[in-house]
């Protein structure tokens, strides 16, 4: 699966339509972003079961700020609409594969239960 460009308007749809979503926050002027792009693209071809998205931080400044992006590239991973990974810096192919493996292996039942318990504590 090729990478897709997303915006603040299409973000929710991409999350709702896919179990796992990786998002690369990048900019055209960013040399590390340009070096990471082929690695990210290759991973998208290797893992058609994952949605690989890109956000141009220059075009989507408000969305990037809302997402807390302070350094690029930043990679975020969502599983079942839950942010499970966020890290600035360009990853090499091995590190990206490790992130993908770990995201796929997560016990989402435990994560959802933990979030529910957290929310119950906040709301009490």
Rosetta silent file (secondary structure, phi, psi, omega in degrees, C-alpha in Angstrom):
SEQUENCE: XXXXXXXXXXXXXXXXXXXXXXXXXXXXXXXXXXXXXXXXXXXXXXXXXXXXXXXXXXXXXXXXXXXXXXXXXXXXXXXXXXXXXXXXXXXXXXXXXXXXXXXXXXXXXXXXXXXXXXXXXXXX
SCORE:     score description
SCORE:     0.000 S_00000001
   1 L     0.000  132.156  178.280    0.000    0.000    0.000 S_00000001
   2 L   -75.638  161.213  176.448    1.371    3.395   -0.917 S_00000001
   3 L   -73.676  152.572  178.216    1.504    6.210    1.586 S_00000001
   4 E  -122.566  142.023  174.682   -1.398    8.658    1.632 S_00000001
   5 E   -81.656  133.751  176.699   -1.339   12.333    2.453 S_00000001
   6 L  -124.609  160.776  178.175   -3.757   13.269    5.205 S_00000001
   7 L  -127.063  176.329  176.607   -5.017   16.516    6.632 S_00000001
   8 H   -58.650  -34.199 -178.500   -6.800   17.457    9.814 S_00000001
   9 H   -71.682  -30.730 -176.730  -10.066   16.941    7.912 S_00000001
  10 H   -99.129   -6.778 -177.052   -9.209   13.393    6.751 S_00000001
  11 H   -55.255  -52.213 -177.529   -7.426   12.235    9.925 S_00000001
  12 H   -60.559  -40.704  179.907  -10.527   10.811   11.682 S_00000001
  13 H   -62.390  -43.955  179.408  -11.621    8.929    8.560 S_00000001
  14 H   -62.911  -43.127  178.033   -8.209    7.309    8.198 S_00000001
  15 H   -63.457  -42.328 -177.830   -8.240    6.283   11.890 S_00000001
  16 H   -68.326  -30.756 -174.254  -11.790    4.938   11.654 S_00000001
  17 H   -90.381   -4.309 -174.768  -11.104    2.942    8.476 S_00000001
  18 L  -138.769  140.392  178.304   -7.883    1.217    9.601 S_00000001
  19 L   -69.063  -45.632 -179.760   -6.817   -0.894   12.578 S_00000001
  20 E  -122.176  130.609  178.742   -3.214    0.355   12.482 S_00000001
  21 E  -131.011  124.399  171.245   -2.196    3.772   11.195 S_00000001
  22 E  -104.409  137.348  179.775    1.346    5.122   11.033 S_00000001
  23 E  -127.551  126.115  176.096    1.720    8.850   10.448 S_00000001
  24 E  -102.744  113.315  174.354    4.906   10.577    9.340 S_00000001
  25 E   -89.988  123.277 -170.498    4.903   14.299   10.139 S_00000001
  26 E  -146.678  174.388  172.119    7.393   15.891    7.742 S_00000001
  27 L  -147.871  149.830 -177.356    8.314   18.973    5.712 S_00000001
  28 L   -63.412  -29.430 -178.624    9.934   19.374    2.309 S_00000001
  29 L   -81.844   -7.620 -172.676   12.793   21.499    3.651 S_00000001
  30 L   -88.737  110.479 -179.021   13.722   18.898    6.309 S_00000001
  31 H   -60.491  -45.710  177.185   16.758   16.813    5.280 S_00000001
  32 H   -61.089  -32.840  177.425   16.112   14.009    7.847 S_00000001
  33 H   -64.064  -43.592 -179.666   12.505   13.865    6.586 S_00000001
  34 H   -66.464  -34.377  177.565   13.718   13.397    3.013 S_00000001
  35 H   -70.916  -33.986 -179.028   16.128   10.643    4.137 S_00000001
  36 H   -75.638  -27.750 -173.819   13.344    8.851    6.052 S_00000001
  37 H   -52.924  -47.122 -179.814   10.826    9.021    3.171 S_00000001
  38 H   -66.151  -34.606  177.413   12.190    6.045    1.143 S_00000001
  39 H   -63.988  -44.798  179.818   12.378    3.878    4.290 S_00000001
  40 H   -64.640  -43.476  179.137    8.783    4.760    5.160 S_00000001
  41 H   -63.515  -42.245  178.853    7.611    4.144    1.601 S_00000001
  42 H   -62.942  -40.644  178.554    9.350    0.746    1.466 S_00000001
  43 H   -64.912  -34.745  179.865    7.684   -0.274    4.753 S_00000001
  44 H   -65.373  -33.985  177.285    4.301    0.742    3.342 S_00000001
  45 H   -72.358  -33.207 -177.746    4.817   -1.671    0.452 S_00000001
  46 H   -77.646  -23.469 -175.809    5.890   -4.454    2.814 S_00000001
  47 L  -125.585   75.252 -177.943    2.889   -4.024    5.163 S_00000001
  48 L   -67.796  -10.968  179.196   -0.307   -3.613    3.108 S_00000001
  49 L   -83.424   -2.255 -178.542   -2.354   -4.314    6.258 S_00000001
  50 L  -117.324  140.716  173.861   -1.248   -0.968    7.756 S_00000001
  51 E   -86.641  121.925  177.028   -2.259    2.521    6.672 S_00000001
  52 E  -105.887  115.424 -176.843    0.853    4.651    6.117 S_00000001
  53 E  -119.408  158.262  178.299    0.001    8.334    6.130 S_00000001
  54 E  -131.093  141.286  174.978    1.998   11.530    5.798 S_00000001
  55 E  -123.141  119.179  175.575    1.272   15.005    7.125 S_00000001
  56 E   -77.895  108.837 -174.472    3.049   17.968    5.554 S_00000001
  57 L   -66.558  -21.853  176.998    3.657   20.144    8.616 S_00000001
  58 L   -73.665  -42.921 -179.448    4.000   23.253    6.455 S_00000001
  59 L   -77.271  -26.872 -175.371    0.587   22.781    4.842 S_00000001
  60 L  -120.503   56.478 -176.057   -1.022   21.521    8.058 S_00000001
  61 H   -63.480  -43.464 -179.289    0.460   23.827   10.693 S_00000001
  62 H   -65.683  -43.822  178.338   -2.618   23.934   12.936 S_00000001
  63 H   -62.183  -43.952  179.341   -3.054   20.151   12.790 S_00000001
  64 H   -62.461  -41.679  177.828    0.650   19.616   13.530 S_00000001
  65 H   -64.052  -42.805  179.041    0.463   21.977   16.511 S_00000001
  66 H   -62.842  -33.006  179.198   -2.660   20.210   17.798 S_00000001
  67 L   -80.072   -4.449  177.793   -0.789   16.886   17.488 S_00000001
  68 L    79.149   24.744 -178.070    2.041   18.314   19.586 S_00000001
  69 L   -77.542  119.048  178.886    4.647   18.140   16.843 S_00000001
  70 L  -121.677   -7.424  179.807    7.722   20.110   17.895 S_00000001
  71 L  -148.699  141.203  178.567   10.379   18.264   15.895 S_00000001
  72 L  -127.513  152.411   -2.847   10.309   16.580   12.503 S_00000001
  73 L   -70.415  150.842  170.456   10.229   13.995   11.290 S_00000001
  74 E  -125.169  132.787  177.102    7.921   12.599   13.957 S_00000001
  75 E  -106.491  129.383  173.524    6.384    9.155   13.619 S_00000001
  76 E  -119.396  144.870  175.752    3.095    8.348   15.349 S_00000001
  77 E  -125.725  131.382  175.960    1.406    4.963   15.474 S_00000001
  78 E  -116.882  139.760  173.290   -2.264    4.433   16.227 S_00000001
  79 E  -132.621  126.108 -176.451   -3.901    1.096   16.882 S_00000001
  80 L    50.273   44.562  176.187   -7.674    0.889   17.195 S_00000001
  81 L    70.193    9.722 -179.818   -7.737    4.724   17.285 S_00000001
  82 E  -107.344  129.208  174.819   -5.354    4.824   20.291 S_00000001
  83 E   -68.981  116.675 -176.425   -2.007    6.603   20.052 S_00000001
  84 E  -115.533   -7.764 -179.799    0.466    3.876   21.024 S_00000001
  85 E  -158.060  137.020  173.995    3.760    5.359   19.777 S_00000001
  86 E  -153.281  122.977 -177.730    5.127    8.816   19.110 S_00000001
  87 E  -152.931  129.593  173.555    8.769    9.636   18.531 S_00000001
  88 E   -78.338  156.708  176.782   10.673   12.384   16.750 S_00000001
  89 L   108.538  145.975  178.801   13.634   11.508   14.568 S_00000001
  90 L   -77.092  129.995  177.901   14.214    9.536   11.405 S_00000001
  91 L   -95.635  149.040  171.157   14.246    5.782   11.955 S_00000001
  92 L   -83.506  173.474 -174.806   16.298    3.337    9.941 S_00000001
  93 H   -59.523  -39.897 -179.150   14.555    0.347    8.328 S_00000001
  94 H   -65.098  -45.108  179.947   15.358   -1.992   11.236 S_00000001
  95 H   -65.626  -39.412  178.050   13.998    0.405   13.864 S_00000001
  96 H   -64.015  -42.278  177.195   10.851    1.058   11.814 S_00000001
  97 H   -61.600  -37.984  179.045   10.262   -2.695   11.464 S_00000001
  98 H   -64.596  -43.195  177.362   10.661   -3.053   15.242 S_00000001
  99 H   -60.073  -46.656 -179.285    8.035   -0.359   15.851 S_00000001
 100 H   -60.847  -45.629  178.850    5.659   -2.076   13.420 S_00000001
 101 H   -59.550  -44.812 -178.524    6.222   -5.485   15.047 S_00000001
 102 H   -68.201  -37.796  178.191    5.622   -4.065   18.519 S_00000001
 103 H   -65.575  -42.564  178.705    2.471   -2.196   17.481 S_00000001
 104 H   -64.051  -31.178 -175.292    1.066   -5.348   15.877 S_00000001
 105 H   -85.603   -7.728 -177.156    1.862   -7.363   19.030 S_00000001
 106 L   -58.996  141.312  173.941    0.132   -5.016   21.477 S_00000001
 107 L   -88.649   94.692 -173.746   -2.613   -6.489   23.626 S_00000001
 108 H   -69.409  -25.311  176.414   -5.257   -3.907   22.849 S_00000001
 109 H   -62.040  -43.521  177.766   -7.737   -5.419   25.297 S_00000001
 110 H   -66.005  -40.774 -179.649   -5.341   -4.543   28.125 S_00000001
 111 H   -64.844  -45.060  178.684   -4.699   -1.084   26.694 S_00000001
 112 H   -64.006  -38.730  177.940   -8.413   -0.321   26.357 S_00000001
 113 H   -64.313  -41.599  178.345   -9.024   -1.597   29.906 S_00000001
 114 H   -64.071  -41.816  177.216   -6.228    0.618   31.208 S_00000001
 115 H   -64.092  -40.074  179.008   -7.622    3.640   29.402 S_00000001
 116 H   -63.978  -41.742  178.543  -11.097    2.933   30.753 S_00000001
 117 H   -64.992  -40.921  177.528   -9.705    2.683   34.291 S_00000001
 118 H   -61.043  -47.200 -179.333   -7.785    5.941   33.775 S_00000001
 119 H   -65.413  -36.113  177.935  -10.890    7.698   32.499 S_00000001
 120 H   -64.265  -38.615  178.354  -12.974    6.341   35.387 S_00000001
 121 H   -67.465  -36.549  179.842  -10.421    7.794   37.819 S_00000001
 122 H   -70.926  -36.169 -175.906  -10.500   11.162   36.099 S_00000001
 123 H   -85.794   -2.614 -178.819  -14.295   11.268   36.068 S_00000001
 124 L   -93.450    0.000    0.000  -14.754   10.323   39.729 S_00000001
